[in-house]
């Protein structure tokens, strides 16, 4: 635990700064929020940096907001399962389109607490499971009580004895059980839950990204 706390102290200011940046996203236009959703739809089994680069390219040429799945697909050439993911992006855009424009912020805020937002996203946005929905909500400032249980986080949870082994698969029920265990661990370590997530992620990747 001392080692973990020492690592946290060395990265704490950068982690807090990054989380503060996430909290500003909901002050930006709906299109910016949707870009974060598209990013999180791309991330399963793909490098986050590649996914964000692809989304930035789609934003730059306007295809993220009006392109077909066939037009979007080539921009996801560094993203695994780009055929499915291009369709997920278009379907999500249709879900959040109102009177010709993207309207995502109002819908999310109408759902209540972040946990309720996550439940709705899992149920209504194809391609989003608990991990991806949590990731999206964290990236727009609602991740205080949500875990993003990707391989980087799970590996560290095993390392620190929070879980006994790396799970072969994550059902919704298993995901939420591990999330609760991680919350207890964060409390015992004296590290805010959302900050522990970024600390673990940076431990594996060497950077504090998104």
C-alpha positions as CSV (number, residue, x, y, z in Angstrom):
1,X,0.0,0.0,0.0
2,X,2.9,2.4,0.7
3,X,4.2,1.8,-2.8
4,X,0.8,2.6,-4.3
5,X,0.4,5.7,-2.2
6,X,3.9,6.9,-3.3
7,X,2.9,6.5,-6.9
8,X,-0.3,8.3,-6.3
9,X,1.4,11.2,-4.7
10,X,3.8,11.5,-7.7
11,X,1.0,11.6,-10.2
12,X,-1.8,13.2,-8.2
13,X,-1.7,16.7,-9.6
14,X,-1.7,15.4,-13.2
15,X,-4.6,13.0,-12.5
16,X,-6.6,15.7,-10.8
17,X,-6.0,18.0,-13.8
18,X,-7.1,15.4,-16.3
19,X,-10.3,14.7,-14.4
20,X,-11.0,18.4,-14.2
21,X,-10.6,18.6,-18.0
22,X,-13.2,15.8,-18.4
23,X,-15.6,17.8,-16.3
24,X,-15.5,20.7,-18.8
25,X,-16.7,18.5,-21.7
26,X,-20.4,18.9,-20.8
27,X,-20.0,22.6,-21.2
28,X,-19.1,22.2,-24.9
29,X,-21.5,21.5,-27.8
30,X,-23.4,18.2,-28.1
31,X,-21.2,17.3,-31.0
32,X,-18.1,17.3,-28.7
33,X,-19.9,15.0,-26.2
34,X,-20.9,12.7,-29.0
35,X,-17.3,12.5,-30.1
36,X,-16.4,11.0,-26.7
37,X,-19.2,8.4,-27.2
38,X,-17.8,7.5,-30.6
39,X,-14.4,7.1,-29.1
40,X,-15.6,4.8,-26.4
41,X,-17.5,2.7,-29.0
42,X,-14.2,2.2,-30.8
43,X,-12.0,1.3,-27.8
44,X,-12.8,-2.4,-27.1
45,X,-9.7,-4.4,-28.0
46,X,-8.1,-1.4,-29.6
47,X,-5.5,1.2,-28.5
48,X,-7.1,4.3,-27.1
49,X,-4.7,6.6,-28.8
50,X,-5.5,5.1,-32.2
51,X,-9.2,5.3,-31.5
52,X,-9.1,9.0,-30.5
53,X,-6.9,9.8,-33.6
54,X,-9.6,8.2,-35.8
55,X,-12.4,10.1,-34.1
56,X,-10.5,13.4,-34.5
57,X,-10.1,12.7,-38.2
58,X,-13.8,12.0,-38.5
59,X,-14.7,15.2,-36.7
60,X,-12.3,17.2,-38.9
61,X,-14.0,16.1,-42.1
62,X,-17.5,16.1,-40.7
63,X,-18.2,12.4,-41.3
64,X,-18.7,11.7,-37.6
65,X,-21.9,13.8,-37.8
66,X,-23.2,13.0,-41.2
67,X,-21.2,10.1,-42.7
68,X,-22.6,6.6,-43.5
69,X,-21.0,3.6,-41.9
70,X,-19.3,2.8,-45.2
71,X,-17.8,6.3,-45.2
72,X,-16.7,6.1,-41.6
73,X,-15.2,2.6,-41.8
74,X,-11.9,3.5,-43.6
75,X,-11.1,6.0,-40.9
76,X,-11.2,3.2,-38.4
77,X,-8.5,1.1,-40.2
78,X,-6.4,1.1,-37.0
79,X,-9.4,0.0,-34.9
80,X,-10.3,-3.6,-34.5
81,X,-13.7,-4.7,-35.8
82,X,-14.0,-1.5,-37.7
83,X,-17.0,-2.8,-39.7
84,X,-19.1,-3.3,-36.6
85,X,-17.9,-0.2,-34.9
86,X,-18.6,2.1,-37.8
87,X,-22.2,0.8,-37.7
88,X,-22.4,1.4,-33.9
89,X,-21.3,5.0,-34.4
90,X,-24.1,5.6,-37.0
91,X,-26.7,3.9,-34.9
92,X,-25.7,5.9,-31.8
93,X,-25.9,9.1,-33.8
94,X,-29.4,8.2,-34.9
95,X,-30.3,7.5,-31.2
96,X,-29.2,11.0,-30.2
97,X,-30.4,12.9,-33.3
98,X,-33.3,15.3,-32.7
99,X,-34.8,17.5,-35.4
100,X,-31.8,17.2,-37.6
101,X,-29.1,17.8,-34.9
102,X,-27.3,15.8,-32.3
103,X,-28.9,16.2,-28.9
104,X,-27.1,14.1,-26.3
105,X,-26.5,16.3,-23.2
106,X,-30.1,16.9,-22.4
107,X,-31.0,13.2,-22.7
108,X,-28.2,12.2,-20.3
109,X,-29.0,14.8,-17.7
110,X,-32.7,13.8,-17.7
111,X,-31.7,10.3,-16.6
112,X,-30.6,11.3,-13.2
113,X,-27.5,9.8,-11.5
114,X,-24.5,8.5,-13.4
115,X,-25.4,4.9,-12.5
116,X,-28.8,5.4,-14.0
117,X,-27.1,7.0,-17.1
118,X,-24.9,4.0,-17.4
119,X,-27.9,1.6,-17.2
120,X,-29.7,3.4,-19.9
121,X,-26.7,3.6,-22.2
122,X,-26.0,-0.2,-21.8
123,X,-29.7,-0.8,-22.7
124,X,-30.1,1.6,-25.5
125,X,-26.7,2.1,-27.3
126,X,-25.5,-0.9,-29.3
127,X,-21.8,-1.6,-28.7
128,X,-21.7,-0.2,-25.1
129,X,-21.3,-2.6,-22.2
130,X,-20.6,-1.6,-18.6
131,X,-16.9,-0.8,-19.3
132,X,-17.5,1.3,-22.4
133,X,-20.5,3.2,-20.9
134,X,-18.5,3.9,-17.7
135,X,-15.6,5.1,-19.8
136,X,-17.8,7.5,-21.8
137,X,-19.4,8.9,-18.6
138,X,-16.0,9.3,-17.0
139,X,-14.7,11.2,-20.1
140,X,-17.6,13.7,-19.8
141,X,-17.2,14.3,-16.1
142,X,-19.6,11.7,-14.5
143,X,-17.1,9.0,-13.5
144,X,-16.7,9.6,-9.8
145,X,-18.4,6.4,-8.8
146,X,-17.9,4.3,-11.9
147,X,-15.1,1.8,-12.7
148,X,-13.6,1.3,-16.2
149,X,-12.6,-2.4,-15.8
150,X,-10.3,-2.8,-18.8
151,X,-7.3,-5.1,-18.8
152,X,-5.0,-2.5,-17.3
153,X,-7.3,-2.0,-14.3
154,X,-8.0,-5.7,-13.8
155,X,-4.3,-6.5,-13.9
156,X,-3.6,-4.1,-11.1
157,X,-6.6,-5.3,-9.1
158,X,-5.1,-8.8,-9.2
159,X,-1.7,-7.3,-8.3
160,X,-3.0,-5.6,-5.2
161,X,-5.1,-8.5,-4.1
162,X,-8.5,-6.9,-4.7
163,X,-9.6,-9.9,-6.9
164,X,-8.1,-13.3,-6.8
165,X,-7.5,-13.7,-10.6
166,X,-7.9,-12.0,-13.9
167,X,-11.5,-12.8,-15.0
168,X,-11.8,-14.8,-18.2
169,X,-15.0,-12.9,-19.0
170,X,-17.1,-10.1,-17.4
171,X,-20.8,-10.5,-17.1
172,X,-22.7,-7.5,-16.0
173,X,-23.1,-9.0,-12.5
174,X,-19.4,-9.8,-12.2
175,X,-18.4,-6.4,-13.5
176,X,-20.5,-4.6,-10.8
177,X,-19.1,-7.0,-8.1
178,X,-15.5,-6.1,-9.0
179,X,-16.5,-2.4,-9.1
180,X,-17.7,-2.6,-5.5
181,X,-14.5,-4.3,-4.4
182,X,-12.4,-1.7,-6.1
183,X,-14.4,1.0,-4.3
184,X,-13.7,-0.6,-0.9
185,X,-10.0,-0.8,-1.9
186,X,-9.9,2.8,-2.9
187,X,-11.4,3.8,0.4
188,X,-8.8,1.8,2.4
189,X,-6.0,3.2,0.3
190,X,-7.3,6.8,0.8
191,X,-7.3,7.4,-3.0
192,X,-10.5,8.8,-4.6
193,X,-12.1,6.1,-6.7
194,X,-11.9,7.9,-10.1
195,X,-8.3,8.9,-9.4
196,X,-7.3,5.3,-8.6
197,X,-8.6,4.3,-12.1
198,X,-6.4,6.7,-13.9
199,X,-3.5,5.8,-11.6
200,X,-3.7,2.2,-12.5
201,X,-4.2,3.0,-16.2
202,X,-1.1,5.3,-16.2
203,X,0.8,2.5,-14.4
204,X,0.4,0.2,-17.4
205,X,0.6,2.7,-20.2
206,X,3.0,5.3,-18.9
207,X,0.6,8.1,-19.6
208,X,-2.6,9.7,-18.3
209,X,-4.8,9.8,-21.4
210,X,-8.5,9.2,-21.5
